[in-house]
Amino acid sequence: MKKVLFTSESVTEGHPDKICDRISDSILDEILRQDPLSRVACETFATTGIITVMGEITTKARIDVQKIVRDTVNEIGYDRAKYGFDANTCAVLSSIHEQSEDIALGVDKCLEAKDGQISDKFNIGAGDQGLMFGYACDETPELMPLPISLAHKLAKKLTEVRKSGKLSYLRPDGKTQVTVEYIDGEPKRVDTIVISSQHSADVDIKTIRKDIIENVILPVIPKELMDGKVNIHINPTGRFVIGGPQGDTGLTGRKIIVDTYGGYSRHGGGAFSGKDPTKVDRSASYAARYVAKNIVAAGLARKCEVQIAYAIGVAKPVSVMIDTFGTAVVAEEKISDAVNKLVDLRPAAIIEKFDLRRPIYKELSAYGHMGREELHVKWEDCDIKDKLKELCL
């Protein structure tokens, strides 16, 4: 028997970096609502009393950056000074200009279209070079790795009990972490749970620990994964009153492992939030997840990782790699051939298939972009699994 421990973390929407992700995606959503063909690369920076919005945006939309920022931070829950950050009184600065004309040249019309190789509607080029990964496995119903799935559920529950008033002394900033014990590659039990939540100054640590175990951990973690040996650490420093941008600076795109697979799969390095879907960092990562999930859902493999790589201004990927870690029931080359027949991985085709030019991104900015079946995002559909079976088996 080979025993290993694997750990993944999540953070709540009140974490400083996630505040920034949510602001960037809220701005993107409002721009796409007015002008779906906009080009957006929006970054946000937050520190004590100040939020700065930066980036390159080319659009016909007219947006009120100040209002979007304040409304977003208010929704998260930082709406009074005693929480360490007040959306209504903080400074909001912006420094935004249009997308570079040099970049736009390659996105507006791909190299293949300029050379006469293609003439269909999918003739936009990738917005940058880069490599993206997608992953799926059969450890959970949503075909996500168990550690990140549980960490996200704990983070969402932490936010739920705060916003509902059940644990009214909690504040928006919070982090979760789950360690799962695997035996011969199979998840068997939860070994360690770590939860840190910002709180008011007038509640004692014993109350916090008791309440979080009863109202967050026990309702979320399946009983069969818990035993008398599980280690639980709740606010292990003993105090977490100063949080949010007052406790730590925040920046868009600094939680890319939280956004994807919790470190269980490789990552190409590109962040998602604040980027329109011509940026393959975002759209191709969704496409890679879609391919991997359908392969696992089809029963062709128990685990699957997909890498897609692009050159700036070129529509067709420079490479597509499928790795099933020895779990495939047929040759990986056969799976790759079937994927190539069924899925068009040019950026414009991805955008159309998943309907990515609509305001769907704010809700994805926390608790992960993958496995979010409750949001009905189209890259979580398993609509080609039967065709994959037909072609491969």
Disulfide bonds with the S-S distance in Angstrom:
none
